[in-house]
Amino acid sequence: MSRPGRPDPRVGAVVITRDRRGELLGVLERLTALPERPPIVVVDNGSRDGSADAVAASFPDAALLRAGANLGAVGRNLGAEALDTPYIAFCDDDTWWEPGSLALAADLLDAHPDAASLTARILVEPSLREDPITPELRDSPVPAPAHLPGPALLSILAGASVLRASAFRDAGGFHERLWLGGEEELLSLDLAAAGWWMCWIEEMRVHHAPSRARDSRARRRLGIRNTLWTAWLRRPAGAALRRTVRVLASVPGDAASAAAVAEALAGLPWVLGERRPVPPRVEEGLRLLEAPQGRSAARRYIG
């Protein structure tokens, strides 16, 4: 276990950003003040607001990768490759880790070599209320061995999870085709299919100050598309059809939803070529998750 106030060599932090200079600098102030003093990699996804130059000037100890274009979640892959720590803490430019959470994550991953990831409890600024997805994670029905440090999950939250670097890289990281928006689920199912466990840890905490710069309609479109693609890529035929019907029944009947479905259908040739259903044990967990996901306030736009 690391000692308070001394650098913890086990965990590095990766932050992806685009055009949120003020928010990014605030996040980096908090990360650099952590007692674990993690090495930090900032991946700038082609910002046009001077974010990269501001990081270079204000946080010279952080590694800065200028992607030159908006790579979406694939920027996290670049950041992970730039670290040599065994564990990687992902966060976005509007999330940050509480002091002690990264050390706790490293201790738990050290103690549980079959765990690929640990997802934190998310507190939403400024009220510090729990994120609406919390009950779904805390009460996850996914069957798991008793030795795990928390409830088993079948999807991480990329801005609030610490991953085992070797498992992340072996699974191929985030898929460039999904880009951003619900991109975690495909990676998570591939981790589960490979035999890894993912857990939710109550005592780990991340703060989230939702950015006002977010394009909610574009994010919803990508989220719907990626949810459909993931179901078609990894679920057995009957389950994929059932998931598709539920998603289409739950989304708003607007232009963004129509565009999402059109994009998903246009990608069918790719999906069919890449289709690889998960093993029965993983599918069992996905079936058990259908009811709580249907009730979750955090999934109202994708069912």
C-alpha positions as CSV (number, residue, x, y, z in Angstrom):
1,M,0.0,0.0,0.0
2,S,1.3,3.5,-0.8
3,R,2.0,6.0,2.0
4,P,-0.1,9.2,2.1
5,G,1.7,12.1,0.5
6,R,4.1,10.0,-1.5
7,P,3.8,9.3,-5.2
8,D,2.0,6.1,-6.1
9,P,3.8,4.5,-9.1
10,R,0.9,2.2,-9.8
11,V,-1.7,4.5,-11.3
12,G,-1.5,7.0,-14.1
13,A,-4.3,9.3,-15.2
14,V,-5.5,9.9,-18.8
15,V,-7.6,12.9,-19.6
16,I,-9.1,13.5,-23.1
17,T,-10.3,17.0,-24.0
18,R,-11.6,19.2,-26.8
19,D,-12.4,22.9,-26.6
20,R,-13.0,23.1,-22.9
21,R,-9.9,25.0,-21.8
22,G,-11.3,26.4,-18.5
23,E,-12.9,23.2,-17.4
24,L,-9.8,21.2,-18.3
25,L,-7.4,23.5,-16.3
26,G,-9.7,23.1,-13.3
27,V,-9.6,19.3,-13.6
28,L,-5.8,19.3,-13.9
29,E,-5.5,21.5,-10.8
30,R,-7.3,18.9,-8.9
31,L,-5.5,15.9,-10.3
32,T,-2.1,17.5,-9.7
33,A,-3.1,18.1,-6.1
34,L,-3.9,14.4,-5.4
35,P,-1.8,12.8,-2.7
36,E,-1.1,9.9,-5.1
37,R,0.6,12.3,-7.5
38,P,-0.3,10.2,-10.6
39,P,1.6,10.8,-13.8
40,I,-0.9,12.6,-16.1
41,V,-1.4,12.4,-19.8
42,V,-3.6,14.9,-21.5
43,V,-4.8,14.0,-25.0
44,D,-6.0,17.1,-26.9
45,N,-8.5,16.0,-29.5
46,G,-7.8,18.9,-31.9
47,S,-9.0,21.8,-29.7
48,R,-9.4,25.2,-31.3
49,D,-9.5,27.2,-28.1
50,G,-5.9,27.0,-27.1
51,S,-6.4,24.2,-24.6
52,A,-3.1,22.4,-25.6
53,D,-1.0,25.6,-25.2
54,A,-2.6,26.3,-21.9
55,V,-1.8,22.9,-20.6
56,A,1.8,23.2,-21.8
57,A,2.2,26.5,-20.0
58,S,0.4,25.8,-16.8
59,F,1.1,22.1,-16.3
60,P,4.5,21.4,-17.8
61,D,4.8,18.1,-15.8
62,A,1.8,16.6,-17.6
63,A,2.5,14.7,-20.8
64,L,0.6,16.4,-23.6
65,L,-0.4,14.6,-26.8
66,R,-1.7,16.8,-29.5
67,A,-3.9,14.5,-31.6
68,G,-4.5,17.1,-34.3
69,A,-8.1,15.9,-34.9
70,N,-11.0,14.8,-32.8
71,L,-10.4,11.2,-32.2
72,G,-13.1,10.8,-29.6
73,A,-12.6,7.9,-27.2
74,V,-9.6,6.6,-29.2
75,G,-7.7,9.5,-27.6
76,R,-7.8,7.4,-24.5
77,N,-5.9,4.6,-26.3
78,L,-3.1,7.1,-27.1
79,G,-3.0,8.2,-23.5
80,A,-2.8,4.7,-22.2
81,E,0.1,3.9,-24.6
82,A,2.0,6.8,-23.2
83,L,1.9,5.5,-19.6
84,D,4.0,2.7,-18.1
85,T,1.9,2.3,-15.0
86,P,0.1,-1.0,-14.4
87,Y,-3.2,0.8,-13.9
88,I,-4.9,3.6,-15.8
89,A,-7.4,6.1,-14.3
90,F,-9.5,7.6,-17.0
91,C,-11.3,10.8,-16.6
92,D,-12.8,13.5,-18.8
93,D,-12.3,17.2,-18.9
94,D,-15.3,17.6,-16.5
95,T,-14.5,14.8,-14.0
96,W,-11.9,14.4,-11.3
97,W,-10.9,11.8,-8.7
98,E,-11.2,12.3,-5.0
99,P,-8.0,12.1,-2.9
100,G,-7.3,8.5,-1.9
101,S,-9.5,6.9,-4.6
102,L,-6.6,6.0,-6.9
103,A,-4.6,4.4,-4.2
104,L,-7.6,2.4,-3.1
105,A,-8.1,1.3,-6.7
106,A,-4.5,0.2,-7.0
107,D,-4.7,-1.7,-3.7
108,L,-7.8,-3.5,-4.8
109,L,-6.5,-4.4,-8.3
110,D,-3.3,-5.6,-6.6
111,A,-5.4,-7.9,-4.4
112,H,-7.7,-9.1,-7.2
113,P,-5.7,-10.1,-10.3
114,D,-8.8,-11.3,-12.1
115,A,-10.4,-7.8,-12.0
116,A,-9.9,-5.7,-15.1
117,S,-11.6,-2.5,-13.9
118,L,-13.0,-0.7,-10.9
119,T,-15.7,2.0,-11.4
120,A,-16.2,4.7,-8.9
121,R,-19.3,6.3,-7.3
122,I,-20.0,9.5,-9.2
123,L,-21.0,12.6,-7.3
124,V,-22.5,15.4,-9.5
125,E,-21.5,18.9,-8.8
126,P,-22.3,21.3,-7.2
127,S,-24.9,19.4,-5.0
128,L,-22.8,16.2,-4.8
129,R,-25.9,14.1,-5.4
130,E,-25.3,10.6,-6.7
131,D,-25.3,10.2,-10.5
132,P,-28.7,8.6,-11.5
133,I,-26.9,5.5,-12.7
134,T,-25.7,4.7,-9.2
135,P,-28.6,2.4,-8.1
136,E,-28.1,0.3,-11.2
137,L,-24.4,-0.2,-10.4
138,R,-24.8,-0.6,-6.6
139,D,-27.5,-3.3,-7.0
140,S,-26.1,-5.0,-10.1
141,P,-27.5,-8.6,-10.4
142,V,-24.6,-9.9,-12.5
143,P,-23.5,-13.3,-11.0
144,A,-20.0,-13.2,-9.6
145,P,-17.6,-14.9,-7.2
146,A,-17.8,-13.8,-3.6
147,H,-14.2,-12.7,-3.5
148,L,-14.7,-9.7,-5.7
149,P,-14.4,-6.3,-3.9
150,G,-17.7,-5.0,-5.1
151,P,-20.8,-5.7,-7.3
152,A,-19.9,-7.1,-10.7
153,L,-20.6,-5.0,-13.8
154,L,-20.8,-5.7,-17.5
155,S,-19.9,-2.1,-18.6
156,I,-17.5,0.4,-17.2
157,L,-18.0,4.2,-17.1
158,A,-15.0,5.6,-19.0
159,G,-14.8,8.9,-17.1
160,A,-14.9,7.2,-13.7
161,S,-13.0,3.9,-13.9
162,V,-9.5,2.6,-13.2
163,L,-8.4,-0.2,-15.6
164,R,-5.7,-2.8,-15.6
165,A,-3.5,-1.6,-18.4
166,S,-2.7,-5.1,-19.7
167,A,-6.3,-6.1,-19.9
168,F,-7.2,-2.8,-21.6
169,R,-4.6,-3.2,-24.2
170,D,-5.3,-6.9,-24.8
171,A,-8.9,-6.1,-25.4
172,G,-7.9,-3.5,-28.0
173,G,-9.0,-0.4,-26.1
174,F,-11.8,1.8,-27.4
175,H,-13.0,1.0,-30.9
176,E,-12.4,3.8,-33.4
177,R,-15.7,3.0,-35.2
178,L,-17.8,3.9,-32.2
179,W,-15.9,7.1,-31.6
180,L,-17.7,8.5,-28.6
181,G,-21.0,8.0,-26.8
182,G,-21.7,4.6,-25.1
183,E,-18.4,3.4,-26.4
184,E,-17.6,1.7,-23.1
185,E,-20.0,-1.2,-23.5
186,L,-18.3,-2.9,-26.5
187,L,-14.9,-2.8,-24.7
188,S,-16.5,-4.1,-21.5
189,L,-18.2,-7.0,-23.2
190,D,-14.9,-8.0,-24.8
191,L,-13.2,-7.9,-21.4
192,A,-16.0,-10.0,-19.9
193,A,-15.8,-12.5,-22.8
194,A,-12.0,-12.8,-22.1
195,G,-12.7,-13.8,-18.5
196,W,-12.1,-10.5,-16.7
197,W,-14.3,-9.1,-14.0
198,M,-15.4,-5.5,-13.6
199,C,-16.6,-4.1,-10.3
200,W,-18.3,-1.0,-8.8
201,I,-16.6,0.3,-5.6
202,E,-18.6,2.5,-3.3
203,E,-15.6,4.0,-1.5
204,M,-13.9,5.2,-4.8
205,R,-15.3,8.6,-5.8
206,V,-15.3,10.8,-8.8
207,H,-16.8,14.2,-9.1
208,H,-18.6,15.2,-12.3
209,A,-19.4,18.8,-13.2
210,P,-21.4,18.3,-16.5
211,S,-20.1,20.6,-19.1
212,R,-22.5,23.2,-20.7
213,A,-20.5,22.8,-23.9
214,R,-21.8,19.3,-24.5
215,D,-23.9,18.8,-27.6
216,S,-26.6,16.7,-26.1
217,R,-28.4,15.9,-29.3
218,A,-25.2,14.7,-31.0
219,R,-24.3,12.6,-28.0
220,R,-27.7,11.0,-27.9
221,R,-27.5,10.2,-31.6
222,L,-24.1,8.5,-31.1
223,G,-25.3,6.8,-28.0
224,I,-28.3,5.2,-29.7
225,R,-26.2,4.2,-32.7
226,N,-23.5,2.6,-30.6
227,T,-26.0,0.8,-28.4
228,L,-27.5,-0.8,-31.4
229,W,-24.2,-1.7,-32.9
230,T,-23.0,-3.2,-29.6
231,A,-26.1,-5.4,-29.4
232,W,-25.7,-6.5,-33.0
233,L,-22.0,-7.2,-32.6
234,R,-22.0,-9.1,-29.3
235,R,-25.5,-10.4,-28.4
236,P,-27.0,-13.7,-29.7
237,A,-29.6,-13.1,-32.5
238,G,-32.7,-13.3,-30.2
239,A,-31.2,-11.1,-27.6
240,A,-30.0,-8.6,-30.2
241,L,-33.5,-8.4,-31.7
242,R,-35.0,-7.9,-28.2
243,R,-32.5,-5.2,-27.4
244,T,-33.2,-3.4,-30.7
245,V,-36.9,-3.4,-30.1
246,R,-36.5,-2.0,-26.6
247,V,-34.2,0.7,-27.8
248,L,-36.4,1.8,-30.7
249,A,-39.5,1.8,-28.4
250,S,-37.8,4.1,-25.9
251,V,-36.1,6.8,-27.9
252,P,-37.8,10.1,-28.9
253,G,-39.3,10.2,-32.3
254,D,-37.1,13.0,-33.6
255,A,-34.5,13.7,-36.2
256,A,-31.6,12.7,-33.9
257,S,-33.1,9.3,-33.3
258,A,-33.8,8.8,-37.0
259,A,-30.2,9.7,-37.9
260,A,-28.9,7.3,-35.3
261,V,-30.9,4.4,-36.7
262,A,-29.9,5.3,-40.2
263,E,-26.2,5.3,-39.2
264,A,-26.6,2.0,-37.4
265,L,-28.2,0.4,-40.4
266,A,-25.6,1.8,-42.8
267,G,-22.9,0.1,-40.6
268,L,-24.5,-3.4,-40.9
269,P,-21.9,-4.7,-43.4
270,W,-19.2,-3.9,-40.9
271,V,-21.2,-5.3,-38.0
272,L,-21.8,-8.6,-39.8
273,G,-18.2,-9.0,-40.6
274,E,-17.1,-8.2,-37.0
275,R,-20.0,-10.0,-35.2
276,R,-18.8,-12.2,-32.3
277,P,-21.5,-13.1,-29.7
278,V,-20.4,-13.2,-26.1
279,P,-20.2,-16.6,-24.2
280,P,-23.4,-17.8,-22.5
281,R,-22.2,-16.8,-19.0
282,V,-21.8,-13.2,-20.1
283,E,-25.2,-13.3,-21.9
284,E,-26.8,-14.6,-18.7
285,G,-25.6,-11.4,-16.9
286,L,-26.8,-9.2,-19.8
287,R,-30.3,-10.8,-19.5
288,L,-30.4,-10.2,-15.8
289,L,-29.5,-6.5,-16.4
290,E,-32.3,-5.9,-18.8
291,A,-34.9,-5.2,-16.2
292,P,-32.9,-2.8,-14.0
293,Q,-31.6,-1.0,-17.1
294,G,-35.2,-0.5,-18.2
295,R,-36.0,1.1,-14.9
296,S,-32.9,3.2,-14.7
297,A,-33.4,7.0,-14.9
298,A,-29.9,7.2,-16.4
299,R,-30.9,5.3,-19.6
300,R,-34.1,7.1,-20.5
301,Y,-32.9,8.0,-24.0
302,I,-31.7,4.6,-25.0
303,G,-33.9,2.2,-22.9
